[in-house]
Amino acid sequence: PKVTTEMAKGWGIKEEVSTFTTHFPYNPPRTNNMKIAAAALNGTIVRPDAGFSLNGILGQRTPAKGYLQAPVLYAGRLEVAYGGGVSQVSTTVFNAVFFAGVRIEQYTPHSFYISRYPEGREATVSWPDVDQKWTNDSGFGILISSYLKGNDLTVTFFGTKTWGIETVKGPRRNVVQPKAVVDDRPGCVPQSPNPGFDVTVTRIFKKDGVQVKTSKFNTHYIPEDGVKCTIPAAG
C-alpha cells in the first residue's frame, strides 16, 4: 500500500485541532449542494507539508454530480448557478484552517458582506479560478470532518494541536451606503441593502499562552445594493 500503518501513526492524528460551525438559511437546493460538497470533503487527509485545494477536492459543480441551481454572488449581484451554497462550505473550511494555524496560500472573500459569516473571515469559491488553498505546515497530518446537522454546517480538523489561535477584529472603516435598484430582468434575485466597508482581522499565534507571531487579513466589501425585482420568480 502507498500508506502503511506506521506512516499513518506517524502523522499524529490524535486530537481535535480546530472546529467551526456556520448556520444556513432554509433553501433546499442550496442545502443539497452543501451536502454534496461536505460529503466529498469529509474524510480528506492532508499529509504534513502537503497543499490543499478546495476546487481540487470538489471538482466542477455539475448537474451530473447532483448539484442544483441556487443563489451565487457574481459581480456584486445574486444570481442562480449550479453549486450555489458551496461557498458556505468554503467559509467554514477557511475558519477551521484559520484556527488550526496552518499557512493560508489563497482565499477570496465575498464581494459584499454576508451577515451569517464572521466579518473578514470568510472565503468564496468558484470553478475553476476562485479557489481556497493552504499548506499543512503543522508538522502532523490533518483529517477533515465535514457534515450538516439541522441548519448547521460543521468542519473539524483532527491532528496534533501546535498553536493556540486567537483573533481580534478591528472596527469597520470607509463605510459606503448601498443604492436602491429596480430590476425588470427575468431571473432577477432580490437583495436586502447592506453597507460596504473595510475591516482588518488579526490572527494571533500563541504557544503555552505566550504570543509568538501575528498575521493580518484586510478585507474590502462593496455595498450590497437593495434590489427590487419587478418580475416574480418562477415557481
C-alpha positions, 0 to 999 in steps of 0.5 A: 500500500502507498500508506502503511500503518506506521506512516499513518501513526506517524502523522499524529492524528490524535486530537481535535485541532480546530472546529467551526460551525456556520448556520444556513438559511432554509433553501433546499437546493442550496442545502443539497449542494452543501451536502454534496460538497461536505460529503466529498470533503469529509474524510480528506487527509492532508499529509504534513507539508502537503497543499490543499485545494478546495476546487481540487477536492470538489471538482466542477459543480455539475448537474451530473454530480447532483448539484442544483441551481441556487443563489451565487454572488457574481459581480456584486449581484445574486444570481442562480448557478449550479453549486450555489451554497458551496461557498458556505462550505468554503467559509467554514473550511477557511475558519477551521484552517484559520484556527488550526494555524496552518499557512493560508496560500489563497482565499477570496472573500465575498464581494459584499458582506454576508451577515451569517459569516464572521466579518473578514473571515470568510472565503468564496469559491468558484470553478475553476479560478476562485479557489481556497488553498493552504499548506499543512505546515503543522508538522502532523497530518490533518483529517477533515470532518465535514457534515450538516446537522439541522441548519448547521454546517460543521468542519473539524480538523483532527491532528496534533494541536501546535498553536493556540489561535486567537483573533481580534477584529478591528472596527469597520472603516470607509463605510459606503451606503448601498443604492436602491435598484429596480430590476425588470430582468427575468431571473432577477434575485432580490437583495436586502441593502447592506453597507460596504466597508473595510475591516482588518482581522488579526490572527494571533499565534500563541504557544503555552499562552505566550504570543509568538507571531501575528498575521493580518487579513484586510478585507474590502466589501462593496455595498450590497445594493437593495434590489427590487425585482419587478418580475416574480420568480418562477415557481 
